[in-house]
Amino acid sequence: MNDAPHRDRPVYRPTRVGLFPQWAIFWLLTLATSAGAMEPPTPPYQLATEIPYRTAPDLPDQARERCRLDVYWPTRRPGFATVVWFHGGGLTEGSKSIPAGLKEKGMAVVAAGYRLAPEAKAPVFIQDAAAAVAWTFRHIASYGGSPHRIYVSGHSAGGYLTAMVGLDKQWLAAEGVDADQIAGLIPLSPQAITHFTIRSERGIGPTQPFLDELAPLYHVRKEAPPMLLITGDRELELYGRYEENAYFWRMMKIAGHPNTELRELTGFNHGSMAEPALPLLLEFIAKQTPAPPAPPTK
């Protein structure tokens, strides 16, 4: 048996780069690649729910329960526009939700709840709406949105709240915000006179017109944000809601407001007009401020 070494057998001599052998570098690169592959990609939209926009320690129970909002926002489009959305329900019912027609449109939606009658009395729900809008001005930049592109909208009672916080400047001023900072108001089938729930508190019936400082019409003014009024069919609407808004539109024009539009959705009643109104809302927003360019795809 020959114990002499095999001179033609290759001898392994690890090559070192710096202080690490090649096999160690390969192992580290493989580990880093595997760790990166395990991280899920950021979804294009995210949703945060049940965020309180009133946090005082002495809040009544209904305020703690209902003064909350949900934020739905795009993750890959910095500087996006935001719609603060108020639900309908006659100021007596309803709950916050993100309208399906506003999802995946390159913008954020802040859906806000508010206190309801009969437990809450006017103007509590207007104050809540103003607080939710002010929260959006203070916080939307942390989600990537622009505080200069905040719009306010809502259907029915939500449209009434939209018009009130945008036209009567006292409510947002109490929250440290100038109402004229709002990029646009899009109330869908709003009450333009004093809301019927507020009138009912005063013993006024639904068919008796009444207009005071709690009516959007009382606060028509030239310097208000751009506004789009949308109603259902005048023959199908609730208690002459189209005619209220037509007078609202006319008085804004007479006051010198340069950018108030009125649209009537033929064939749709008060309840069914909200969904077909959303494309008009999106069109209006696109006209006010062009959207920032989308980031390049890799």
C-alpha positions as CSV (number, residue, x, y, z in Angstrom):
1,M,0.0,0.0,0.0
2,N,1.4,3.3,-1.1
3,D,1.0,6.0,1.6
4,A,2.6,8.7,-0.6
5,P,0.4,11.7,-1.1
6,H,-1.4,12.0,-4.5
7,R,0.3,14.9,-6.0
8,D,-2.3,15.3,-8.8
9,R,-5.2,15.5,-6.3
10,P,-6.5,19.1,-6.0
11,V,-6.1,20.8,-2.7
12,Y,-8.9,23.1,-1.5
13,R,-7.6,26.5,-0.3
14,P,-10.4,28.9,0.5
15,T,-10.0,32.3,-1.1
16,R,-10.6,35.2,1.4
17,V,-12.1,38.5,0.6
18,G,-11.1,40.8,3.5
19,L,-11.7,38.7,6.6
20,F,-14.5,36.5,5.1
21,P,-14.1,33.3,3.0
22,Q,-16.1,33.1,-0.1
23,W,-18.5,30.5,1.3
24,A,-19.4,32.8,4.2
25,I,-20.1,35.7,1.9
26,F,-22.3,33.4,-0.3
27,W,-24.2,32.3,2.9
28,L,-24.8,35.8,4.1
29,L,-26.0,37.0,0.6
30,T,-28.4,34.0,0.5
31,L,-29.7,34.7,3.9
32,A,-30.3,38.4,3.1
33,T,-32.1,37.5,-0.2
34,S,-34.3,35.0,1.6
35,A,-35.2,37.5,4.3
36,G,-36.2,40.1,1.7
37,A,-38.3,37.6,-0.2
38,M,-40.3,36.8,2.9
39,E,-41.4,40.4,3.4
40,P,-44.8,40.9,1.8
41,P,-45.1,43.9,-0.7
42,T,-46.9,47.0,0.6
43,P,-50.5,46.9,-0.6
44,P,-51.6,49.8,-2.8
45,Y,-54.2,50.9,-0.3
46,Q,-54.5,50.6,3.5
47,L,-57.3,51.0,6.0
48,A,-57.1,52.2,9.6
49,T,-60.4,52.0,11.6
50,E,-62.0,53.4,14.7
51,I,-59.6,56.3,15.2
52,P,-61.1,58.7,17.8
53,Y,-61.1,62.4,16.7
54,R,-62.3,63.6,20.0
55,T,-60.1,62.6,23.0
56,A,-61.2,64.8,25.9
57,P,-61.4,62.7,29.1
58,D,-64.9,63.9,30.0
59,L,-66.6,63.0,26.7
60,P,-70.2,61.7,27.0
61,D,-70.8,58.1,26.1
62,Q,-72.2,58.8,22.6
63,A,-69.3,60.9,21.7
64,R,-66.8,58.2,22.8
65,E,-68.7,55.7,20.7
66,R,-69.5,57.7,17.6
67,C,-66.8,60.4,17.3
68,R,-64.5,58.0,15.4
69,L,-63.3,57.8,11.9
70,D,-61.8,55.3,9.4
71,V,-58.9,56.3,7.0
72,Y,-58.5,54.6,3.6
73,W,-55.5,55.8,1.8
74,P,-53.1,55.0,-1.2
75,T,-49.6,54.0,-0.2
76,R,-47.8,54.7,-3.5
77,R,-49.1,58.1,-4.5
78,P,-47.7,60.9,-2.2
79,G,-49.5,64.2,-2.1
80,F,-52.9,62.6,-2.8
81,A,-56.3,64.3,-2.4
82,T,-58.6,63.3,0.5
83,V,-62.4,63.3,0.8
84,V,-63.9,63.6,4.3
85,W,-67.1,61.7,4.0
86,F,-70.2,62.1,6.2
87,H,-73.0,59.5,6.1
88,G,-76.7,60.2,5.8
89,G,-79.6,59.2,8.0
90,G,-81.5,62.3,8.9
91,L,-79.1,63.1,11.8
92,T,-80.9,60.4,13.7
93,E,-79.3,57.2,12.3
94,G,-76.6,55.7,10.1
95,S,-72.9,54.9,10.6
96,K,-69.6,55.7,9.0
97,S,-68.4,53.8,5.9
98,I,-66.1,54.1,2.9
99,P,-68.2,54.4,-0.3
100,A,-67.3,51.7,-2.7
101,G,-67.3,54.2,-5.6
102,L,-64.4,56.1,-3.9
103,K,-62.1,53.2,-3.4
104,E,-59.0,52.6,-5.5
105,K,-59.3,56.1,-7.1
106,G,-55.8,57.3,-6.1
107,M,-57.1,59.3,-3.2
108,A,-57.9,58.9,0.5
109,V,-61.3,58.8,2.2
110,V,-61.8,59.7,5.8
111,A,-65.2,58.4,6.8
112,A,-66.4,60.1,10.0
113,G,-69.2,59.3,12.5
114,Y,-70.9,61.9,14.6
115,R,-73.4,62.1,17.4
116,L,-77.1,61.7,16.6
117,A,-80.4,63.1,17.6
118,P,-82.5,62.8,19.7
119,E,-79.8,62.2,22.3
120,A,-77.6,64.9,20.7
121,K,-79.1,68.3,20.0
122,A,-78.1,70.9,17.4
123,P,-75.5,72.1,16.9
124,V,-73.6,69.1,18.4
125,F,-73.4,67.1,15.1
126,I,-72.1,70.2,13.2
127,Q,-69.4,70.6,15.9
128,D,-68.5,66.9,15.5
129,A,-68.3,67.3,11.7
130,A,-66.0,70.3,12.1
131,A,-63.8,68.3,14.5
132,A,-63.4,65.4,12.1
133,V,-62.4,67.8,9.2
134,A,-59.9,69.5,11.5
135,W,-58.4,66.1,12.5
136,T,-57.9,65.5,8.8
137,F,-56.1,68.8,8.3
138,R,-53.8,68.0,11.2
139,H,-53.1,64.3,10.4
140,I,-53.4,63.5,6.7
141,A,-49.8,64.5,5.9
142,S,-48.6,61.6,8.1
143,Y,-50.4,59.2,5.8
144,G,-48.8,60.9,2.7
145,G,-51.7,63.2,1.7
146,S,-51.7,66.9,1.0
147,P,-53.5,69.2,3.5
148,H,-54.0,71.5,0.5
149,R,-56.2,68.9,-1.3
150,I,-58.9,68.1,1.4
151,Y,-62.5,67.9,0.1
152,V,-65.6,67.5,2.2
153,S,-68.6,65.5,1.0
154,G,-71.6,63.4,2.3
155,H,-75.0,62.3,1.4
156,S,-78.3,63.8,2.7
157,A,-77.7,64.7,6.4
158,G,-74.0,64.2,5.6
159,G,-74.4,66.7,2.7
160,Y,-76.0,69.2,5.2
161,L,-73.0,68.8,7.5
162,T,-70.7,69.3,4.6
163,A,-72.4,72.6,3.6
164,M,-72.5,73.9,7.2
165,V,-68.9,73.3,8.1
166,G,-67.8,74.8,4.7
167,L,-70.0,77.9,4.7
168,D,-70.4,78.9,8.3
169,K,-66.8,79.5,9.3
170,Q,-67.3,79.5,13.0
171,W,-67.4,75.8,13.4
172,L,-63.9,75.1,11.9
173,A,-62.6,78.3,13.4
174,A,-63.3,76.8,16.8
175,E,-61.0,73.9,15.8
176,G,-58.2,76.2,14.6
177,V,-58.9,75.7,10.9
178,D,-60.0,78.3,8.3
179,A,-62.9,76.8,6.3
180,D,-61.5,78.5,3.2
181,Q,-58.6,76.0,3.3
182,I,-61.0,73.3,2.2
183,A,-60.3,72.5,-1.5
184,G,-63.9,71.9,-2.3
185,L,-67.4,71.0,-1.0
186,I,-69.5,68.3,-2.7
187,P,-72.8,67.9,-0.7
188,L,-75.1,65.2,-2.2
189,S,-78.8,66.1,-1.9
190,P,-78.2,68.3,1.2
191,Q,-80.8,70.2,3.1
192,A,-80.2,73.8,2.1
193,I,-82.7,75.3,4.6
194,T,-82.7,74.4,8.3
195,H,-82.5,70.6,8.6
196,F,-85.9,68.9,9.2
197,T,-84.6,67.1,12.3
198,I,-83.7,70.5,13.8
199,R,-87.0,71.9,12.8
200,S,-88.8,69.0,14.4
201,E,-87.1,69.8,17.7
202,R,-88.8,73.2,17.4
203,G,-92.2,71.8,16.5
204,I,-91.9,72.7,12.8
205,G,-93.3,70.1,10.3
206,P,-91.3,68.7,7.4
207,T,-93.3,70.6,4.8
208,Q,-93.0,74.0,6.5
209,P,-89.9,75.8,5.1
210,F,-87.7,77.5,7.8
211,L,-84.4,79.1,7.5
212,D,-82.1,80.4,10.3
213,E,-78.4,80.4,11.3
214,L,-78.4,76.6,11.1
215,A,-79.3,76.6,7.4
216,P,-76.5,76.5,4.8
217,L,-78.5,79.1,2.8
218,Y,-78.1,81.6,5.6
219,H,-74.3,81.5,5.1
220,V,-73.9,82.0,1.3
221,R,-70.7,83.9,0.7
222,K,-68.3,84.8,-2.1
223,E,-65.1,83.5,-0.6
224,A,-66.4,79.9,0.1
225,P,-64.5,76.9,-1.3
226,P,-65.5,75.6,-4.8
227,M,-68.8,73.8,-4.5
228,L,-70.7,71.1,-6.4
229,L,-74.3,70.5,-5.5
230,I,-75.8,67.2,-6.7
231,T,-79.5,66.1,-6.3
232,G,-81.7,63.4,-7.5
233,D,-84.6,63.9,-10.0
234,R,-86.7,66.9,-8.9
235,E,-89.9,64.8,-9.3
236,L,-88.5,62.0,-7.2
237,E,-86.5,63.9,-4.5
238,L,-87.4,64.4,-0.9
239,Y,-89.5,67.4,0.0
240,G,-88.4,69.6,-2.8
241,R,-84.7,69.0,-2.2
242,Y,-83.8,69.9,-5.8
243,E,-85.6,73.3,-5.6
244,E,-83.8,74.0,-2.3
245,N,-80.5,73.4,-4.0
246,A,-81.4,75.3,-7.1
247,Y,-82.1,78.3,-4.9
248,F,-78.9,77.7,-3.0
249,W,-77.0,77.6,-6.3
250,R,-78.7,80.8,-7.4
251,M,-77.9,82.7,-4.2
252,M,-74.2,81.6,-4.3
253,K,-74.1,83.1,-7.8
254,I,-75.7,86.3,-6.7
255,A,-73.3,86.5,-3.8
256,G,-70.5,86.5,-6.3
257,H,-69.1,83.0,-5.7
258,P,-67.2,82.0,-8.8
259,N,-67.4,78.2,-8.7
260,T,-70.7,76.7,-7.7
261,E,-72.2,74.0,-9.9
262,L,-75.6,72.2,-9.7
263,R,-76.3,68.8,-11.2
264,E,-79.6,66.9,-11.2
265,L,-79.5,63.1,-11.7
266,T,-82.6,62.3,-13.7
267,G,-84.4,59.1,-12.8
268,F,-82.8,58.8,-9.3
269,N,-84.6,59.5,-6.0
270,H,-83.2,60.8,-2.8
271,G,-81.9,57.4,-1.6
272,S,-80.6,56.1,-4.9
273,M,-78.8,59.2,-6.2
274,A,-75.6,58.9,-4.0
275,E,-73.9,56.1,-6.0
276,P,-74.3,57.6,-9.5
277,A,-73.2,61.0,-8.0
278,L,-69.7,59.7,-7.1
279,P,-68.3,59.8,-10.6
280,L,-69.4,63.5,-10.7
281,L,-67.6,64.0,-7.4
282,L,-64.4,62.5,-8.8
283,E,-64.7,64.6,-11.9
284,F,-65.1,67.8,-9.9
285,I,-62.0,67.0,-7.8
286,A,-60.0,66.3,-10.9
287,K,-60.9,69.7,-12.3
288,Q,-59.9,71.6,-9.1
289,T,-56.3,70.3,-8.8
290,P,-54.6,68.0,-11.2
291,A,-53.5,64.8,-9.5
292,P,-49.7,64.4,-9.0
293,P,-48.0,62.0,-11.5
294,A,-48.0,58.4,-10.5
295,P,-44.6,57.0,-9.5
296,P,-42.7,55.1,-12.2
297,T,-43.2,51.3,-12.2
298,K,-40.2,49.2,-11.8
